[in-house]
Amino acid sequence: MARAQLIGLIASLAAGAIGAQSTDTKADRAESRTVLGTNDYLAQGAEQIRMRQYDEGIRLTTIGLVQAASVNERAAALSNLCAAWAAKGNPDQAIDFCTQSIALREDNWRAYSNRSYAYYLKGKFKEAHDDLDIASSINPDAPTIEKIRGLINEKSLRPTVTMEDHR
């Protein structure tokens, strides 16, 4: 059940990235959605990733990345590749793509959120929290940020019980 929720979460992160960075409004940033642009490969790649067809989404996005007409398209494509690789359970590959995306667009909250999830997969909870804090500072209304934060907290916070000695 938890794995299905995680996969759905990563798919929603990828689905909203293409073309959204250049026209984000506060309302747009809060939801994940696909914005179809002029690069059909990137649009179809994002759609395949959202449909959990990760291999096909990676293939199409990689082709579209070569044809990306702008820094925004390139950053979105790299973030989508990050999301797809993380969903496939390959956090090292995911982190590399997200880091490249962030290098192009430091305000790309989706890339920080996706990289946070990849760090979560590796058990690097501090790095995951750090990236989520940045993502949240960019887009505090994104529901996916709180979902990932909950997953991280569930794994990283250990419950403690205080017992009283009644001797």
N, C-alpha and C positions, 0 to 999 in steps of 0.2 A: 504494500500500500504506500509506504513512504517513498519507495523508488518511483512509483507511478506519479506521485505528487512532484517529486524532484524533476522528473523528465518533463512534465507539463509546465513546470515553472521555467525551466531553461528554454523550452520551445517558445513560451510567451515572451521571454527576453529577446530572443532572436527575431521574432516576428515583427517587432516594432521598430527595428533599427533603420532599415533602408529608407533613405530620403528624409527621415524625420528630424535629423539634427539641424538642418538649416532653417526650418520653419517652426520649431518648437514654441508653443505657447504654454502657459502654465497648465491648462486643461489637457493639451496634447501630451505633455510629458508624463502625466499621471497614468495614462493608459498605454498599453502596448498594442501597437497596430502596424500593419504593413502599409506603407505609402508607396504606390507604384510609381516609379520614375521612368527615365528614358532607357535604363539598362535592364532589358528583359531578363538577362541571366541572373542579375542580382535580385530582381523581384521574384522570379521563379525559385531561386535558391532559398530566399527567405520563406516563401510559401512551403517548400518541401521540408524545411527545418521545422516550421510550425506544425506540419502534419506528421512529424517524427520520422520522416524519411531522411535521416541524417546523411547517409552516404551520397544520396542524390543531391541533397542540399549543399553539401560540401563541394561536390563536383561542379554544380552550376555556379555557385558563389565564386569558386576559384577561377572559372572562365570569366565571369563578370568582373572580377577584380582586375584582371588584365585590361579590360575595356573601361574601367571606371574613369569617368570624365572629370571628377572633382575630388578634392580632399574629403569632403563630406561622404561621398559615395564610398571611397576607399576605406575611411574609418568605420563606416557602417558595415561594410562587407567583412572587414577584419573582426569586428565585434560579433557578427553572425557566425563566422568560422569558429571563434572562441566558444560561443554558445553550443554549437553543434558538437565540437570535440569534447566539451565538458559533459554534454548529455550522453555521449558515447562512452564516458568513463575514462577519458584520456586528459587528465588535468594539466600535464606538462605542455602538451601541444596547445591546449586552450589558453594557458597563461601567456604563452609566446604571442599568440594572435591578439589577445586583449592588450598586452603591453604595446604592441605595434599600433593598435588602434588609438590608445591613449596618447602615444607619441605624436600622432597626427591631430588629435582633438582632445585636449585636456579637459574639456567640458562634456565629454561623452559619458554620461552617467550609466548607460547600459553596459559599456565596456568595463567600468569599475564594478558594476553589479555582477556581470558575468565572471570577471576575474575573481571576485570574492567567492562565488560558488565553486570555482575551480580550486581555490585555496582550501575551501571547506572540504572538498573531496580528498585533498592531500592531508587533512588534519592540521593545517596551518591556520588555527583559529584567530590568532592575533592579526595576521595579514588579512584574513577574511574580514574581520571587524574593521580594520583600518580602511580597506577599500569600500566597505559599506558606508562608513562615515563620510567618505568623500562623495560617494554617489548620492547620499541623502542630503549633503550640503548643496549639491547641484539641483536635485529634484526631490524635495522633501515629501511630495505627494505620491511618489511611485509605490504602489502596493507591493510590488515584487521585492523591494528592499526589505520591508518588514517580514515578508515570508522567509527570505534567506536568513535574516537576523534570527528568526525563531528557530530555524534548523540548526544554525551555529550554536545558539544558546542551549538547545536541547542536548547537543553532543558535548559541548565544552564546559557547561556548568554542572558540577556534581552536587547532588543534594546532600545536605549534611543534617544530621540528627544530633541534638544535644540531649544527653541523658543525665538525669539527676541521680546521684547516689543516695539511697534512702536507708542507710545503715543505722 
